[in-house]
Amino acid sequence: MARLRLFANLREIAGTGQIDIDGATVGDVLNAATETFGTDFGRALETAQVWVDGEQADAAATVTADAEIAVIPPVSGGAMAIRSPILIEIGLAALLAIVLFATNALSLQWLAVAAVLVGGLWAYDLAGSGERRGLALGTAPALIGVLAGVLATYRFGAPGMAAATVGATLLVLVWGVINPYLRSVESISSSVTIATTATFGSASLVLLRLRSEEEAFAFLFVAGLAILVSWLSDRSEMPVLDPLVAMIVTAITAGAIAGAVWTPDLLNTVAASVAAALALVAGRNLGTLVRAGGFFVSGPIPGSLHYLDGLFMASGPFWVMLTVLG
């Protein structure tokens, strides 16, 4: 029997997040689910996206006995999950990019403020998206971790970043003691991942700026351009490369440009960009796993800041590689 996984309002209507249903095609499975859960469920299905084993599918797609079918509504818990290329995706991405580039050019202190702001907003958006699909998460530990990580790194450097990252993990565990609904394995593991990634990623931005303005700029250029090209590939009807491959190729190419123009060592910057490229993909996969419950190469992803998922995963490896090689 195929496993049908439900999210957002579909989960609420059905009263469960998953169910095993027989069916030869996606359509058969969805029809059987509608008979089980009623007409309200069927109406909600009309605008939902369907994914089979991580690949987007239509009603005619065949289903194997061990297939996993994920059904994700276009809106996951509110208007902030709607993909709006003008008001949300382009507007917020452009605003936050301007904030990061401008504060990096101003001073270390201003970049630290921006790292707290952007890191906190991203952690809140990621945790909120996960909670709207029924995953209990602790948002406060991630927000506290971002603030503590930036402050500790600004004062003590890499040891401060390491201490804050460990502290964020411990805080999630303590938060689970205080809040019983956060005690499941999935909730704890997801909350720890969000808190440590947000803390480590935000702190790494400060570490890069401590090294030099040029190297922090190089990272922002590499990550920003890779995210932009991946976004364009995702929205293209006939993309030359899929979004993840486009992200990797662009990040490495941007690293070569940054190494030749802004940073003192071309090879070190390219090597750091390779590490960042892989981390950008890992971060995007982490984001889709928390936000939508699976690894999706393309298609709508809940949340307003989902294109920042890779940024906070990539800043650390970029800094680590420069530090090791430099």
C-alpha positions in Angstrom: 0.0 0.0 0.0 1.2 3.5 -0.8 1.7 5.9 2.0 -0.1 9.2 1.6 1.3 12.1 3.6 -0.9 15.2 4.2 0.1 18.7 5.2 -1.5 22.0 6.4 -5.3 22.1 6.0 -5.4 18.6 4.4 -3.9 17.3 7.6 -6.4 19.2 9.7 -9.4 17.9 7.6 -8.2 14.3 7.7 -7.2 14.4 11.3 -4.0 12.6 10.5 -0.7 13.3 8.8 -0.4 10.0 6.9 -2.4 7.0 5.9 -1.7 3.9 3.8 -4.0 3.5 0.8 -4.2 1.1 -2.1 -4.1 2.4 -5.7 -2.5 1.9 -9.0 -2.1 5.6 -9.8 -2.0 8.9 -7.9 -5.5 9.6 -8.9 -6.7 6.2 -7.5 -5.1 7.0 -4.2 -6.5 10.5 -4.0 -10.0 9.4 -4.9 -9.8 6.7 -2.2 -8.7 9.4 0.3 -11.5 11.7 -0.7 -14.0 8.8 -0.1 -12.5 8.3 3.3 -12.2 12.0 4.5 -15.1 13.6 2.7 -16.0 16.4 0.2 -14.1 19.1 2.1 -10.9 17.1 1.7 -11.7 16.7 -2.0 -12.1 20.4 -2.6 -8.8 21.1 -0.8 -7.1 18.6 -3.1 -8.0 20.6 -6.2 -5.3 23.2 -5.7 -2.7 21.0 -4.0 0.7 19.9 -5.4 1.4 16.2 -5.5 4.8 14.6 -5.1 5.7 10.9 -5.4 9.0 9.9 -3.8 10.3 13.4 -4.0 9.3 14.1 -7.6 6.3 16.2 -8.7 3.6 14.0 -10.2 0.1 14.2 -11.7 -3.0 12.1 -11.3 -2.0 9.6 -14.0 1.4 8.8 -12.4 1.7 5.2 -11.4 2.2 4.2 -7.8 4.2 1.3 -6.4 3.4 -0.5 -3.2 6.1 1.2 -1.2 5.7 4.7 -2.7 5.3 7.8 -0.6 2.9 10.4 -1.9 3.1 13.9 -0.4 0.2 16.3 -1.0 1.0 19.9 -0.2 -1.6 22.8 -0.5 -0.4 26.0 -2.2 -0.9 27.8 1.0 0.5 26.2 4.2 -1.2 27.9 7.1 -1.5 31.5 5.8 -0.7 34.1 3.2 3.0 34.1 4.0 3.4 30.7 2.2 2.1 32.0 -1.1 4.7 32.4 -3.7 4.6 36.0 -4.9 7.5 36.8 -7.1 7.0 40.6 -6.8 5.9 41.3 -3.2 7.5 38.4 -1.3 10.3 36.5 -3.1 11.8 39.4 -5.0 10.9 42.1 -2.5 12.2 40.4 0.7 15.2 38.8 -1.0 16.3 42.2 -2.5 15.7 44.0 0.8 17.7 41.6 2.9 20.5 41.4 0.3 20.8 45.2 0.4 20.9 45.1 4.2 23.7 42.5 4.2 25.8 44.1 1.5 25.4 47.6 2.9 26.2 46.7 6.5 29.2 44.7 5.4 30.5 47.8 3.6 29.8 50.0 6.7 31.5 48.1 9.5 31.7 44.9 11.5 29.3 46.3 14.1 26.6 47.0 11.5 27.0 43.6 9.9 26.6 41.9 13.3 23.3 43.8 13.7 22.2 42.6 10.3 23.3 39.0 11.0 21.0 39.0 14.1 18.1 40.6 12.2 18.3 38.3 9.1 19.2 35.2 11.0 16.4 35.7 13.4 13.9 36.3 10.6 15.0 33.2 8.8 14.8 31.0 11.8 11.4 32.3 12.7 10.1 31.8 9.1 11.6 28.2 8.9 10.2 27.2 12.3 6.8 28.8 11.5 6.6 26.9 8.2 7.3 23.6 10.0 4.8 24.3 12.7 2.1 25.1 10.1 2.4 21.6 8.7 1.9 20.1 12.2 5.6 19.8 13.3 6.0 21.1 16.8 9.2 23.2 17.0 10.8 25.5 19.5 11.4 28.9 17.9 12.8 30.7 20.9 16.0 28.6 21.2 16.9 29.4 17.6 16.3 33.2 18.1 18.3 33.2 21.4 21.0 31.2 19.7 21.3 33.7 16.8 21.7 36.6 19.2 24.1 34.8 21.5 26.1 33.4 18.6 26.6 36.8 17.0 27.5 38.6 20.3 29.8 35.8 21.5 31.6 35.7 18.1 31.9 39.4 18.0 33.6 39.4 21.4 35.5 36.1 21.4 35.8 35.0 17.8 35.6 31.3 16.8 35.5 30.0 20.5 32.5 32.2 21.1 30.8 30.8 18.1 31.5 27.2 19.1 30.2 27.9 22.7 27.0 29.5 21.4 26.3 26.7 19.0 26.7 24.1 21.8 24.6 26.3 24.0 21.8 26.5 21.4 21.7 22.7 21.3 21.4 22.5 25.1 18.8 25.2 25.1 16.6 23.1 22.8 16.8 20.1 25.1 16.0 22.3 28.1 13.1 23.8 26.2 11.7 20.3 25.6 11.6 19.7 29.4 9.7 22.9 29.9 7.3 22.3 26.9 6.0 18.7 26.7 4.8 19.1 23.1 8.4 19.4 22.0 9.6 16.1 23.4 9.1 13.9 20.3 12.2 12.7 18.5 11.2 14.6 15.3 10.5 17.8 17.2 13.8 17.7 19.1 15.9 16.8 16.1 14.3 19.4 13.9 14.6 22.1 16.6 18.2 21.3 17.3 19.0 21.5 13.5 17.3 24.8 13.1 18.9 26.3 16.2 22.4 25.1 15.5 22.2 26.1 11.8 20.9 29.6 12.6 23.5 30.1 15.3 26.4 28.8 13.4 25.4 30.5 10.1 24.8 33.9 11.7 28.0 33.7 13.7 30.0 32.6 10.6 29.0 35.8 8.8 30.6 37.7 11.7 33.7 35.5 11.5 34.0 36.2 7.8 33.8 40.0 8.4 36.4 39.6 11.2 38.8 38.2 8.5 38.1 41.0 6.0 35.4 43.0 4.4 36.5 41.6 1.0 36.1 37.9 2.1 32.6 38.6 3.6 31.6 40.4 0.4 32.9 37.4 -1.6 30.7 35.0 0.3 27.6 37.2 0.0 28.3 37.5 -3.7 28.8 33.8 -4.2 25.7 32.8 -2.2 23.5 35.6 -3.5 24.3 34.9 -7.2 23.8 31.2 -6.7 20.4 31.7 -5.0 19.3 34.1 -7.7 20.2 31.8 -10.6 18.6 28.8 -8.8 15.5 30.8 -8.4 15.4 31.7 -12.1 16.0 28.1 -13.1 13.2 27.0 -10.8 10.7 29.4 -12.4 11.8 28.8 -16.0 9.5 26.6 -18.1 12.5 25.1 -19.9 15.5 25.4 -17.6 18.9 24.5 -19.0 19.9 23.1 -15.6 17.8 22.0 -12.6 17.8 24.4 -9.7 20.3 22.5 -7.6 22.8 22.0 -10.4 22.4 25.6 -11.4 23.1 26.6 -7.8 26.4 24.6 -7.6 27.7 25.7 -11.0 26.9 29.4 -10.3 28.5 29.3 -6.8 31.7 27.9 -8.1 31.8 30.4 -11.0 31.0 33.3 -8.7 33.8 32.1 -6.4 36.3 32.3 -9.3 35.2 35.8 -10.1 35.3 36.9 -6.5 38.8 35.3 -6.0 40.1 37.1 -9.1 38.6 40.5 -8.3 38.2 41.0 -4.5 40.0 38.5 -2.4 43.8 38.0 -2.0 43.9 34.3 -2.9 42.0 32.9 -6.0 42.5 29.2 -5.2 41.4 29.5 -1.6 38.3 31.4 -2.6 37.4 28.9 -5.2 37.8 26.0 -2.7 35.7 27.9 -0.2 33.1 28.4 -2.9 33.0 24.7 -3.7 32.3 24.0 0.0 29.7 26.7 0.1 28.0 25.3 -3.1 27.5 21.9 -1.5 26.3 23.5 1.7 23.8 25.7 -0.3 22.3 22.5 -1.7 22.3 20.9 1.8 20.6 23.9 3.2 18.0 24.0 0.6 17.2 20.3 1.2 17.1 21.0 5.0 14.6 23.8 4.3 12.3 21.7 2.2 12.4 18.8 4.7 11.3 21.1 7.6 8.9 23.3 5.6 7.3 20.6 3.4 8.3 17.3 4.8 10.4 16.0 1.9 13.3 16.7 -0.4 12.0 18.6 -3.5 14.1 19.8 -6.4 11.5 22.2 -7.7 8.0 23.5 -7.0 6.4 25.7 -4.4 8.0 25.7 -0.9 6.2 27.2 2.1 7.6 30.2 3.8 8.6 33.7 2.7 12.4 33.3 3.3 12.9 29.8 2.0 15.6 31.0 -0.4 17.8 31.9 2.6 17.8 28.2 3.7 21.1 27.6 1.9 22.7 30.9 3.0 23.0 30.0 6.7 24.2 26.5 6.0 26.9 27.8 3.6 28.5 30.6 5.5 30.2 28.2 8.0 31.8 25.9 5.4 33.0 29.0 3.4 34.7 30.4 6.6 36.1 27.0 7.6 37.7 26.4 4.2 39.3 29.9 4.1 40.6 29.4 7.7 42.0 26.0 7.0 43.7 27.0 3.7 44.7 30.4 4.8 
